[in-house]
Amino acid sequence: MKPASLTENLIYGEDKPTVTVLLKTATTKEIRILMKKGQQMKEHKAPFPIVIELFEGSIDFGVAGEKQVLKRGDLIALDANVPHDLYCKEDCIIRLTVSVADSVQRVKDVV
């Protein structure tokens, strides 16, 4: 058993989102991204499928030029190599699930 918390030790970056690995399993990495209102992650893509859960807050989530508002409790799944971007509308906690083969540094490089 590997416990972790999405809501403990929250430190929001003033200039850019904060990326923290919470758990690593045999198949996935569970990453917490903290974003303050007005911060963004410019268009990027992941080399493997991903799942994004908005645990708290609100973001504009862009895919292929279309924006969708994600709010607390929303989930979205993307296949590999789908360009997407995020704009934080209110302070948020995001849970990002990536393949264990994916690089956490890749996620950090986006912010």
The 8 nearest C-alpha neighbors of each residue, nearest first, counted from 0:
[[1, 2, 3, 24, 22, 23, 25, 21],
 [0, 2, 3, 22, 23, 24, 21, 4],
 [1, 3, 0, 4, 22, 21, 5, 23],
 [4, 2, 21, 1, 22, 5, 7, 6],
 [5, 3, 6, 7, 2, 21, 8, 31],
 [4, 6, 7, 31, 3, 92, 94, 21],
 [7, 5, 4, 9, 8, 92, 3, 54],
 [6, 8, 9, 4, 5, 3, 10, 21],
 [9, 7, 10, 6, 5, 4, 11, 19],
 [10, 8, 7, 11, 6, 33, 5, 92],
 [11, 9, 8, 12, 17, 33, 7, 13],
 [10, 12, 33, 17, 9, 13, 34, 35],
 [13, 11, 15, 16, 17, 14, 10, 34],
 [12, 14, 15, 11, 35, 16, 38, 34],
 [15, 13, 12, 16, 38, 35, 11, 17],
 [14, 16, 12, 13, 110, 38, 17, 34],
 [15, 17, 34, 33, 12, 110, 32, 18],
 [16, 18, 33, 32, 12, 11, 15, 19],
 [17, 19, 32, 31, 107, 16, 33, 30],
 [20, 18, 31, 30, 21, 32, 17, 33],
 [21, 19, 30, 22, 29, 31, 18, 28],
 [20, 22, 30, 29, 3, 19, 31, 23],
 [23, 21, 29, 28, 20, 24, 3, 30],
 [22, 24, 28, 27, 29, 25, 21, 99],
 [25, 23, 27, 26, 28, 22, 99, 29],
 [24, 26, 27, 23, 99, 28, 98, 100],
 [25, 27, 99, 24, 98, 28, 23, 100],
 [28, 26, 99, 98, 24, 97, 23, 25],
 [27, 29, 23, 97, 99, 96, 22, 98],
 [30, 28, 96, 22, 21, 95, 20, 23],
 [29, 31, 20, 95, 21, 19, 94, 28],
 [32, 30, 94, 19, 93, 18, 95, 20],
 [31, 33, 18, 93, 17, 92, 34, 94],
 [34, 32, 92, 17, 16, 11, 91, 93],
 [33, 35, 16, 91, 90, 38, 87, 32],
 [36, 34, 90, 38, 37, 91, 87, 89],
 [35, 37, 89, 90, 87, 88, 38, 34],
 [36, 38, 87, 35, 88, 39, 86, 89],
 [39, 37, 87, 36, 35, 86, 34, 15],
 [40, 38, 86, 85, 87, 41, 37, 110],
 [39, 41, 85, 110, 84, 109, 86, 42],
 [42, 40, 84, 39, 43, 85, 109, 110],
 [41, 43, 84, 83, 82, 40, 44, 85],
 [42, 44, 82, 83, 41, 84, 109, 45],
 [45, 43, 82, 80, 81, 83, 46, 42],
 [44, 46, 80, 47, 79, 48, 43, 81],
 [45, 47, 79, 80, 44, 48, 101, 81],
 [48, 46, 79, 45, 98, 49, 78, 101],
 [49, 47, 78, 79, 77, 97, 45, 46],
 [50, 48, 97, 77, 96, 76, 47, 78],
 [51, 49, 76, 96, 75, 95, 77, 52],
 [50, 52, 95, 75, 74, 94, 76, 96],
 [53, 51, 74, 94, 93, 73, 54, 95],
 [52, 54, 93, 71, 73, 72, 55, 70],
 [53, 55, 71, 92, 72, 93, 52, 94],
 [54, 56, 71, 91, 92, 53, 57, 93],
 [57, 55, 91, 89, 90, 71, 70, 92],
 [56, 58, 70, 89, 88, 69, 91, 87],
 [59, 57, 87, 88, 69, 86, 68, 60],
 [58, 60, 68, 86, 67, 85, 66, 69],
 [61, 59, 85, 67, 66, 84, 58, 68],
 [60, 62, 66, 84, 83, 65, 64, 67],
 [61, 63, 83, 65, 64, 82, 66, 60],
 [64, 62, 65, 82, 61, 83, 81, 66],
 [63, 65, 62, 61, 66, 83, 82, 84],
 [66, 64, 62, 61, 63, 67, 60, 83],
 [67, 65, 61, 60, 59, 62, 64, 68],
 [66, 68, 60, 59, 61, 69, 65, 62],
 [67, 69, 59, 58, 60, 70, 66, 57],
 [70, 68, 58, 57, 73, 67, 59, 60],
 [71, 69, 57, 73, 56, 53, 72, 68],
 [70, 72, 55, 54, 53, 56, 73, 57],
 [71, 73, 54, 53, 70, 74, 52, 55],
 [74, 72, 53, 71, 70, 52, 69, 75],
 [75, 73, 52, 51, 53, 72, 76, 50],
 [74, 76, 51, 50, 52, 77, 73, 49],
 [77, 75, 50, 49, 51, 78, 74, 48],
 [78, 76, 49, 48, 50, 79, 81, 75],
 [77, 79, 48, 81, 80, 49, 47, 76],
 [78, 80, 47, 48, 46, 45, 81, 77],
 [79, 81, 44, 45, 46, 82, 78, 47],
 [80, 82, 44, 79, 78, 83, 77, 45],
 [83, 81, 44, 43, 42, 62, 80, 63],
 [82, 84, 62, 42, 61, 43, 44, 81],
 [85, 83, 42, 61, 41, 40, 60, 43],
 [86, 84, 60, 40, 39, 59, 61, 58],
 [85, 87, 39, 59, 58, 38, 88, 40],
 [86, 88, 58, 36, 37, 38, 89, 39],
 [89, 87, 58, 36, 57, 37, 86, 59],
 [90, 88, 36, 57, 56, 87, 91, 35],
 [91, 89, 35, 36, 56, 34, 87, 88],
 [92, 90, 56, 55, 34, 33, 89, 57],
 [91, 93, 33, 55, 54, 32, 53, 56],
 [94, 92, 53, 32, 31, 54, 52, 95],
 [93, 95, 31, 52, 30, 51, 53, 32],
 [96, 94, 51, 30, 50, 29, 31, 93],
 [95, 97, 29, 50, 49, 28, 30, 51],
 [98, 96, 49, 28, 27, 101, 95, 99],
 [99, 97, 27, 100, 101, 26, 28, 47],
 [98, 100, 27, 26, 101, 28, 97, 25],
 [101, 99, 98, 102, 27, 26, 97, 47],
 [102, 100, 98, 99, 97, 103, 47, 46],
 [101, 103, 104, 105, 100, 106, 99, 98],
 [102, 104, 106, 105, 107, 101, 20, 30],
 [103, 105, 107, 102, 106, 108, 109, 101],
 [106, 104, 108, 102, 103, 107, 109, 101],
 [105, 107, 103, 104, 109, 108, 102, 110],
 [106, 108, 104, 109, 105, 110, 18, 103],
 [107, 109, 105, 106, 110, 104, 103, 40],
 [110, 108, 106, 107, 40, 105, 41, 43],
 [109, 40, 107, 108, 16, 15, 106, 39]]
